[in-house]
Each structure stands twice: as structure tokens, then as C-alpha cells.
Amino acid sequence: MISDHMPFGYWLPGTHVFVYLEHLPTEGFQKLQINRFDADQKKKTTIMTDLPFGVELIGTSPDGKWIYLQSHADLSKQESP
């Protein structure tokens, strides 16, 4: 569940789903993960994990099926959980 502090993210159009980046507690280089929070079910799901620091969530498609990221790293090799 999302805490009282609302992270920066985007509501997927036409849904009650919020996508956002979360910093992972790690030693050394900081890592990020992308989460989705379904407000109807009050359920958090991780979409991608172990993303390099510097990845930015920059938007969503109008139909809510895509999220847009910006990064200097090659994200094509990232795996979803």
C-alpha cells in the first residue's frame, strides 16, 4: 500500500491505477523499481525491478496501456518479476 507520502507518478487514464518509481534499499549503487498501485483493490504490484538510478517515469499513453521511461542506460535487457 502507498504510504501517506504520495510518490511522484501517473494515474493510468480511465483507471484507478497509479504507476510510480520506488527507490530500493541497497548498498552501493542505488536501484529503482516501477510499481503499480490499484486503488480499488488497494494492492501494490512491482512491474520492473533493479533499474539503474537515473531512470525517469515521463508519462503514459492515452489508452493507459504503456508507460514511458527515460534513461541513459539500455533497458531492453531488464526483466520483469
TAVENKA-V674195 format. One record per helix or strand of 3 or more residues. SS is the DSSP state (~ for helix, > for strand). FROM is the first residue (numbers start at 1). LEN is the number of residues. Records with the same first field share a line. If there is no record, write none. Layout:
BEGIN
SS: FROM-LEN ; FROM-LEN
END
This chain:
BEGIN
>: 9-3 ; 17-8 ; 31-8 ; 43-10 ; 56-5 ; 67-4
END
